[in-house]
Amino acid sequence: MSLTARKLELNEYDINKKDFEASIEQIADQVRLIDQKMTMTIEREISQGFEDNLRKVNETKFLIKRMSSLS
């Protein structure tokens, strides 16, 4: 490949450093937001699952007490 062709190829992808940094910062911000949303969703699901299981345990305890008081 001749020097002229290489120079043309490099200029084709030449971008401003500040524009590149701004784009990277935007991507980082988007990733941060996605991470926050995922974290909140996962925490909510874990909390909901824990509360559901705790409710079931308490219902079972209540039924056991009730059954033992009948005998």
C-alpha positions in Angstrom: 0.0 0.0 0.0 1.4 3.4 -1.0 2.1 6.1 1.5 -0.8 8.2 0.1 -3.3 5.4 0.4 -2.2 4.8 4.1 -2.5 8.5 4.9 -6.0 8.6 3.3 -7.0 5.5 5.3 -5.9 7.1 8.6 -7.7 10.3 7.9 -10.9 8.4 7.1 -11.1 7.4 10.8 -9.6 10.5 12.3 -11.7 12.0 15.0 -11.3 14.8 17.5 -9.9 13.7 20.8 -12.4 15.8 22.8 -15.3 14.3 20.8 -13.9 10.8 21.4 -13.6 11.5 25.2 -17.1 12.9 25.3 -18.5 9.8 23.6 -16.7 7.5 26.0 -18.0 9.6 28.9 -21.6 9.2 27.5 -21.1 5.5 27.2 -19.8 5.2 30.7 -22.8 7.2 32.0 -25.2 4.9 30.2 -23.4 1.8 31.6 -23.6 3.3 35.1 -27.3 3.9 34.7 -27.9 0.4 33.4 -25.9 -1.0 36.3 -28.0 1.0 38.8 -31.2 -0.1 37.3 -30.1 -3.8 37.3 -28.9 -3.5 40.9 -32.2 -2.0 42.0 -34.2 -4.6 40.2 -32.2 -7.5 41.6 -32.3 -6.1 45.1 -36.1 -5.6 44.8 -36.5 -9.2 43.6 -34.4 -10.6 46.4 -36.2 -8.5 49.0 -39.6 -9.6 47.6 -38.5 -13.3 47.6 -37.3 -13.0 51.2 -40.5 -11.4 52.3 -42.6 -14.1 50.5 -40.6 -16.8 52.2 -40.8 -15.2 55.6 -44.6 -14.9 55.2 -44.9 -18.6 54.3 -42.7 -19.5 57.3 -44.9 -17.4 59.6 -48.1 -18.9 58.1 -46.7 -22.4 58.7 -45.7 -21.5 62.3 -49.2 -20.2 62.9 -50.8 -23.4 61.5 -48.5 -25.6 63.6 -49.5 -23.7 66.7 -53.1 -23.9 65.8 -53.0 -27.6 65.2 -51.1 -28.3 68.4 -53.6 -26.3 70.4 -56.4 -28.5 68.9 -55.0 -31.7 70.3 
